[in-house]
Amino acid sequence: MRRKGSLLRELPILVVVALVVSLLIKTFLVQFFYIPSGSMENTLQIKDRVAVNKVPFLSRNIARGDVVVFRDPAGWLPEITDYSTNKYVAKVKTGLVAVGVLPNPAKQYLVKRVIGVGGDHIVCCDKAGLLTVNGTAITEPYIFAGNKPSDMDFDVTVPKGKIWVMGDHRGASADSRYHQEDINKGFVPLSRVTGRVVAVIWPFKHITFVPQINVLK
């Protein structure tokens, strides 16, 4: 039978091991994110928590139709200064950031769907009102009901090492289309991509896998 004193001596070690395991999982395997806006409705809802695959041989193989999380590439989001004015709350939240429970406010993230990868020529829109990729109209069953593929015309060719992204709720998504004047011309460097969204894990009623969809048959 284990003595109480022995358990108390082991507790700090167990806590340290748990933190190390959490950091390893966050760094190399899976990270969790909160959805703050409706730009990906109805695929992802406001306040959903999603799991993002970070395994290198999977998450680096970004394909058209993938839903990806990426770090703000060029000031797409307004700057967040701090979590809280209460120093004790701030310390707790800093600890939660360190273990991956909360996102780092200094590293803002977005979630969008990949429409084009390096070398793709994307045009909006053809005579039927559809996006075309490399001259072929694409099917987009995930677009928010009542939205057009895009209300903004564009004609872009994706550079190597970058992707073109758009939200599923096209009428409520300030995506690549709206940032063509930035340093990346609206494209997102692959180096900024954290990984692919694989599942909604909360709330319970929204739990589901997020499938990969090949938009170019």
Secondary structure, 3 states (H helix, E strand, C coil): CCCHHHHHHHHHHHHHHHHHHHHHHHHHCEEEEECCCCCCCCCCCCCCEEEEECCHHHHCCCCCCCEEEEECCCCCCCCCCCCCCCHHHHHHHHHHHHCCCCCCCCCCEEEEEEEECCCCEEEECCCCCCCEECCEECCCCCCCCCCCCCCCCEEEECCCCEEEEECCCHHHCCCHHHHCCCCCCCCEEHHHEEEEEEEEEECHHHCEECCCCCCCC
